Amino acid sequence: MHDSDGVFTQFYETLRLPDYFGWNWNALRDCLTDLRWHSAKHFLVTIDDAHAVLSDNSEEREILFHILNDTANFWAGKPELPGQEKVTFQAVLLCPPETQGEMLREVRAQ
């Protein structure tokens, strides 16, 4: 996921985003906060080598991390309704130990 198209492709293919996905950051946020199109109720997004994701574009990297954080907070804040299973969404960013400090600073800035 070295550029935004790579990010969108990975999310589209892995989460089976709907065909109406707009291939932009707002569309990614919209799909992740409206998961009615997906039968699963629990989502765990794991990003390997997170330190390398969008490493040449810090602005877009910040957008991605912000979207993941907002999405997790969105679903955590939704009330559990009678007769409906609560949706959970978590994101795990995996990186080598020597980059953990930098990654934590970036994620916490969100």
GROMACS elastic network, one bead per residue, 0.5 to 0.9 nm:
[ bonds ]
;  ai    aj funct       b0    kb
    1     4     6  0.71136   500
    1     5     6  0.77340   500
    1     8     6  0.84508   500
    1     9     6  0.85019   500
    1    10     6  0.74381   500
    1    50     6  0.89957   500
    1    52     6  0.77492   500
    1    53     6  0.52449   500
    1    54     6  0.63307   500
    2     5     6  0.83117   500
    2     6     6  0.62273   500
    2     7     6  0.74762   500
    2    52     6  0.70550   500
    2    53     6  0.54329   500
    2    55     6  0.67104   500
    2    56     6  0.74246   500
    2    57     6  0.86398   500
    3     6     6  0.52991   500
    3     7     6  0.64839   500
    3     8     6  0.88559   500
    3    53     6  0.76895   500
    3    54     6  0.54080   500
    3    55     6  0.84299   500
    3    56     6  0.79922   500
    3    57     6  0.77515   500
    3    60     6  0.84334   500
    4     8     6  0.61299   500
    4     9     6  0.84699   500
    4    23     6  0.88093   500
    4    24     6  0.80073   500
    4    25     6  0.84484   500
    4    54     6  0.72277   500
    4    60     6  0.72782   500
    4    61     6  0.87540   500
    5     8     6  0.50839   500
    5     9     6  0.59894   500
    5    10     6  0.85536   500
    5    23     6  0.75258   500
    5    24     6  0.84234   500
    6     9     6  0.50705   500
    6    10     6  0.61454   500
    6    11     6  0.86694   500
    7    10     6  0.52503   500
    7    11     6  0.63032   500
    7    12     6  0.84928   500
    7    53     6  0.81601   500
    7    54     6  0.83063   500
    7    64     6  0.86151   500
    8    11     6  0.52480   500
    8    12     6  0.58837   500
    8    13     6  0.84744   500
    8    23     6  0.60682   500
    8    24     6  0.73448   500
    8    25     6  0.83117   500
    8    28     6  0.74742   500
    9    12     6  0.50109   500
    9    13     6  0.59883   500
    9    14     6  0.82723   500
    9    23     6  0.82676   500
   10    13     6  0.53413   500
   10    14     6  0.57613   500
   10    15     6  0.80812   500
   11    14     6  0.52324   500
   11    15     6  0.55450   500
   11    16     6  0.73184   500
   11    17     6  0.70145   500
   11    28     6  0.81770   500
   12    15     6  0.57749   500
   12    16     6  0.52301   500
   12    18     6  0.77238   500
   12    19     6  0.88407   500
   12    21     6  0.78883   500
   12    23     6  0.86725   500
   12    28     6  0.88470   500
   13    16     6  0.50252   500
   13    17     6  0.69252   500
   14    17     6  0.79173   500
   15    18     6  0.89893   500
   15    38     6  0.83612   500
   15    43     6  0.89873   500
   15    45     6  0.88881   500
   16    19     6  0.87224   500
   16    38     6  0.80196   500
   17    20     6  0.81759   500
   17    21     6  0.64571   500
   17    28     6  0.87481   500
   17    31     6  0.70905   500
   17    32     6  0.87682   500
   17    37     6  0.80009   500
   17    38     6  0.81752   500
   18    21     6  0.56281   500
   18    31     6  0.79727   500
   18    37     6  0.68883   500
   18    38     6  0.86189   500
   19    22     6  0.84173   500
   20    23     6  0.89945   500
   20    27     6  0.89480   500
   21    24     6  0.82181   500
   21    27     6  0.59938   500
   21    28     6  0.72828   500
   21    30     6  0.88054   500
   21    31     6  0.72480   500
   22    25     6  0.84931   500
   22    26     6  0.81132   500
   22    27     6  0.52024   500
   22    28     6  0.76723   500
   23    26     6  0.84944   500
   23    27     6  0.63508   500
   23    28     6  0.71667   500
   24    27     6  0.53189   500
   24    28     6  0.63209   500
   24    29     6  0.88465   500
   25    28     6  0.50812   500
   25    29     6  0.62798   500
   25    30     6  0.86031   500
   25    60     6  0.87852   500
   25    63     6  0.75954   500
   25    64     6  0.76906   500
   25    67     6  0.81988   500
   26    29     6  0.51122   500
   26    30     6  0.60861   500
   26    31     6  0.86364   500
   26    67     6  0.89611   500
   27    31     6  0.61191   500
   27    32     6  0.85668   500
   28    31     6  0.52399   500
   28    32     6  0.61698   500
   28    33     6  0.86398   500
   28    67     6  0.80606   500
   29    32     6  0.52416   500
   29    33     6  0.61967   500
   29    34     6  0.85823   500
   29    67     6  0.59646   500
   29    68     6  0.81884   500
   29    70     6  0.84953   500
   29    71     6  0.72795   500
   30    33     6  0.53527   500
   30    34     6  0.61284   500
   30    35     6  0.88477   500
   31    34     6  0.51597   500
   31    35     6  0.62508   500
   31    36     6  0.89146   500
   31    37     6  0.86639   500
   32    35     6  0.59992   500
   32    67     6  0.85968   500
   32    68     6  0.84923   500
   32    71     6  0.64071   500
   32    89     6  0.88371   500
   33    70     6  0.88234   500
   33    71     6  0.59436   500
   33    72     6  0.88330   500
   33    74     6  0.70146   500
   33    75     6  0.73619   500
   34    37     6  0.76927   500
   35    38     6  0.54947   500
   35    39     6  0.81964   500
   35    40     6  0.84687   500
   35    41     6  0.84208   500
   35    87     6  0.85710   500
   36    39     6  0.72738   500
   38    41     6  0.79164   500
   40    43     6  0.72824   500
   40    87     6  0.81908   500
   41    85     6  0.69556   500
   41    86     6  0.68014   500
   41    88     6  0.64208   500
   41    89     6  0.84350   500
   42    86     6  0.82206   500
   42    87     6  0.55824   500
   42    89     6  0.60733   500
   42    90     6  0.84047   500
   43    87     6  0.78273   500
   43    88     6  0.59828   500
   43    90     6  0.62127   500
   43    91     6  0.82379   500
   44    88     6  0.81867   500
   44    89     6  0.59489   500
   44    91     6  0.57117   500
   44    92     6  0.73866   500
   45    68     6  0.89054   500
   45    89     6  0.77238   500
   45    90     6  0.61642   500
   45    92     6  0.61592   500
   45    93     6  0.84199   500
   46    50     6  0.89969   500
   46    90     6  0.84537   500
   46    91     6  0.57937   500
   46    93     6  0.60332   500
   46    94     6  0.72433   500
   47    50     6  0.56015   500
   47    53     6  0.85087   500
   47    91     6  0.76638   500
   47    92     6  0.62318   500
   47    94     6  0.59361   500
   47    95     6  0.86333   500
   48    51     6  0.84786   500
   48    52     6  0.87964   500
   48    53     6  0.87831   500
   48    92     6  0.85410   500
   48    93     6  0.65181   500
   48    95     6  0.66782   500
   49    52     6  0.55981   500
   49    53     6  0.69707   500
   49    93     6  0.75590   500
   49    94     6  0.56567   500
   49    96     6  0.74510   500
   50    53     6  0.51725   500
   50    54     6  0.86933   500
   50    55     6  0.89626   500
   50    92     6  0.89653   500
   50    93     6  0.54191   500
   50    94     6  0.55720   500
   50    95     6  0.55135   500
   50    96     6  0.89274   500
   50   103     6  0.80869   500
   51    54     6  0.82904   500
   51    55     6  0.69212   500
   51    93     6  0.83163   500
   51    94     6  0.78956   500
   51    95     6  0.58154   500
   51    96     6  0.79952   500
   51    99     6  0.68018   500
   51   100     6  0.83469   500
   51   102     6  0.84998   500
   51   103     6  0.66990   500
   52    55     6  0.50826   500
   52    56     6  0.85204   500
   52    95     6  0.84984   500
   53    56     6  0.83824   500
   53    57     6  0.89376   500
   53    61     6  0.69642   500
   54    57     6  0.53382   500
   54    58     6  0.67699   500
   54    59     6  0.87567   500
   54    60     6  0.67606   500
   54    61     6  0.52927   500
   54    64     6  0.88954   500
   55    58     6  0.63557   500
   55    61     6  0.71419   500
   56    61     6  0.86521   500
   57    60     6  0.56051   500
   57    61     6  0.62322   500
   57    62     6  0.87118   500
   58    62     6  0.60341   500
   58    63     6  0.85723   500
   59    62     6  0.51876   500
   59    63     6  0.63752   500
   59    64     6  0.88636   500
   60    64     6  0.62282   500
   60    65     6  0.86629   500
   61    64     6  0.51362   500
   61    65     6  0.62554   500
   61    66     6  0.84652   500
   62    65     6  0.51947   500
   62    66     6  0.59520   500
   62    67     6  0.85183   500
   62   106     6  0.74586   500
   62   107     6  0.81255   500
   62   109     6  0.87805   500
   62   110     6  0.76330   500
   63    66     6  0.50208   500
   63    67     6  0.60981   500
   63    68     6  0.86725   500
   63   110     6  0.89898   500
   64    67     6  0.51071   500
   64    68     6  0.62773   500
   64    69     6  0.86243   500
   65    68     6  0.51463   500
   65    69     6  0.61235   500
   65    70     6  0.84927   500
   65   106     6  0.81772   500
   65   107     6  0.64464   500
   65   110     6  0.71138   500
   66    69     6  0.51083   500
   66    70     6  0.59473   500
   66    71     6  0.83860   500
   66   107     6  0.78465   500
   66   109     6  0.88658   500
   66   110     6  0.55117   500
   67    70     6  0.50831   500
   67    71     6  0.59189   500
   67    72     6  0.85470   500
   68    71     6  0.51098   500
   68    72     6  0.62185   500
   68    73     6  0.86298   500
   68    89     6  0.89314   500
   68    90     6  0.80537   500
   68    91     6  0.65850   500
   69    72     6  0.52508   500
   69    73     6  0.62205   500
   69    74     6  0.85049   500
   69    90     6  0.85049   500
   69    91     6  0.78228   500
   69   107     6  0.82035   500
   69   110     6  0.71885   500
   70    73     6  0.50792   500
   70    74     6  0.58905   500
   70    75     6  0.86736   500
   70   110     6  0.87075   500
   71    75     6  0.63015   500
   71    76     6  0.84882   500
   71    89     6  0.71120   500
   71    90     6  0.82930   500
   72    75     6  0.54660   500
   72    76     6  0.60803   500
   72    77     6  0.85952   500
   72    88     6  0.75530   500
   72    89     6  0.51581   500
   72    90     6  0.55877   500
   72    91     6  0.73745   500
   73    76     6  0.50173   500
   73    77     6  0.60284   500
   73    78     6  0.87047   500
   73    89     6  0.84131   500
   74    77     6  0.53318   500
   74    78     6  0.64959   500
   74    89     6  0.87513   500
   75    78     6  0.52490   500
   75    79     6  0.85965   500
   75    86     6  0.83056   500
   75    87     6  0.63387   500
   75    88     6  0.59224   500
   75    89     6  0.62916   500
   76    79     6  0.80944   500
   76    86     6  0.89121   500
   76    87     6  0.80642   500
   76    88     6  0.66111   500
   76    89     6  0.75434   500
   78    81     6  0.88587   500
   78    86     6  0.79215   500
   78    87     6  0.83010   500
   79    86     6  0.76698   500
   80    83     6  0.88458   500
   80    84     6  0.71174   500
   80    85     6  0.71295   500
   80    86     6  0.54009   500
   80    87     6  0.85829   500
   81    84     6  0.54890   500
   81    85     6  0.74743   500
   81    86     6  0.74112   500
   82    85     6  0.80855   500
   84    87     6  0.89177   500
   93   103     6  0.85167   500
   94   100     6  0.86624   500
   95    98     6  0.82139   500
   95    99     6  0.64493   500
   95   100     6  0.64350   500
   95   103     6  0.80530   500
   96    99     6  0.56139   500
   96   100     6  0.65822   500
   97   100     6  0.52263   500
   97   101     6  0.80713   500
   98   101     6  0.72705   500
   98   102     6  0.84998   500
   99   102     6  0.54939   500
   99   103     6  0.62140   500
   99   104     6  0.86782   500
  100   103     6  0.50357   500
  100   104     6  0.59836   500
  100   105     6  0.85813   500
  101   104     6  0.51863   500
  101   105     6  0.63227   500
  101   106     6  0.87628   500
  102   105     6  0.52070   500
  102   106     6  0.63421   500
  102   107     6  0.87392   500
  103   106     6  0.50935   500
  103   107     6  0.61188   500
  103   108     6  0.84548   500
  104   107     6  0.51471   500
  104   108     6  0.58855   500
  104   109     6  0.83855   500
  105   108     6  0.52247   500
  105   109     6  0.61159   500
  105   110     6  0.89853   500
  106   109     6  0.52341   500
  106   110     6  0.70361   500
  107   110     6  0.54623   500
